[in-house]
Amino acid sequence: CPTVPPRRSPRRGGAPGIELSHVADERGAAELGRWVTAHYPHWAAEFDRAATAGTVVVARADDDGSLVGAAAHSVSRGGVVGPVAVSPDRQGGGVGARLMAEVLADLATAGLRTAEIAWTSTVRFYARACDARVGRTSVVLRRELGG
């Protein structure tokens, strides 16, 4: 996806009532770790590495300051977006789109014109949120080996 939205297609940025910030210290990383463990434990290692590298953005509810989402980039390879996660009760309200816009702005500031989104099954979300297009797909095949 492009890191800067095309003029003809501004990025969607709804989600009133949230504030975005970068995880900048150990306290923020620990809070992120607790949130990820509660909602998306399979992404704990990726978000931990992103917090250490300073490449994760979190979304907080304005009313109580609770975490409602997080997005990372450059976790295993520079310029790759993911994971992106939103609390199940806040999905569909624009939080993910705001997080994507912030992560892509970080990559644009770093001089990248495009970004790759890895590990996704939510193609429709990314197409709407940031004009992403499918570039390649992978299929995982498994075969039981044994006696």
N, C-alpha and C positions, 0 to 999 in steps of 0.2 A: 504494500500500500504506500501511497505517497506520504511523506512526513508533513507536508504542508497541503492543506486542502485546495483543490482547484477552485478558481474564482467562481465558476458556475455551480459549484456544489459545496456550500459551506458545511462544516462539520456540525452535527447535531450536538447541542450542549444543554439539554434540559436539566433535570435533576435539581430543582430548587431545594434549598435547605441542606445542602452539603458543602463542605469545605475540603479542598485538596491540599495536601502537604507531602513533602518528601520525608522519608524516614531518615533521620539525621543523627541518631544517637542510640546507645544500648537500650535505653528505656523504651524508645519507639520500636526498636527491633523486637524486644521482649513482648510488647503488647501485640505487635503484628503476629508473632509466633503463636501466641495464645489464640488469637482470632482464626488464624489459618488452621491450627490444630482442631478447633471446634467445628469449622465449616468445610475445610478442604485439606484434610491431613495428607493426602497424596501429593500435595504441592509444597509441603513443609520445607524440604531441602532446597527447592528452587527459590522460594521466598526468603529463606535464611541467607542464601548466597547473595541475592539481590540486596538485602538489607545491609549486609557487610560491604558490598560494593557501592552502595549509595544509589542504586538504580531502581528503587521501588517508590511508588506514590500510593498514598492511602487516601480514602474518602471517609470523612467523619460527618455524622449527623449534627446539624447546627444546634438542635434542641438539647441534646445530652452529651455530645462529644464522642459518642460510641462509633467504633469502626463499622463501616457498612460496605467497604470494598477495598481492593488493592490491585495494583497492576505493576508489572516489572518489565524490564528490558535488559538485554545484554547479559543474561544470566550465565549462559554457557558459551555464547558467541556474540560478539558485538553486532548491534543493529537488529537483533532478533527480539520481537515482542513476545512476552508471555512469561509466566501465566498472568491472566486477568481473571479476577474473581469478585463477585458481588454477593452480599448476603442474600440467601434465597428469598426473604421477604421484601427485598428492595429491587429484585430483578425486574426489568421492563420499565423502569422509571427514569432511565437516562444516566444512572451512576456509571455504568460501564463505558458509555460514550464519552463522558467527561474524563474518566481515567485514561481512556485511549488517547484523547486529544492531548492530555498532559504528557503522557509517555512519548507520543510522536513529536511534540514540541521539544522535549529533551533531545531526541535524536536529531531533529532539524538543527538545533543549536550546536550540536556536535558536528554538523556539516553533512549529515546524511540526507539524501533526497528521497530515498525509499527505505522501507523496512520490510522484513519478512516476519510473518506471524506463523509460529510453529505450533504444533500440537493442538489443532483445533477441530472441533466438530460443529462449531457454531458459525459456519460460513455466512449465513444470512446476517447475523449481528455485525460481523466485521465489514461486510459489504455496505451496510447502512451507516455504521459508525464512522468509517474512515475511507470509504471508496476502495476497499480491498478487493482484489481479484485473485482467483485461484491460479497459482503458477505451476504447481505440481502436487501430486497426491502420492501417498504410499499405502501399501496394503501389507498387513502383517499376517503371515501364514504360520500356523503351528501344526506340528505333527507329533503325536505321541511316539516316543521311542521306548522300547523295553522288551522284556521277554514274555 
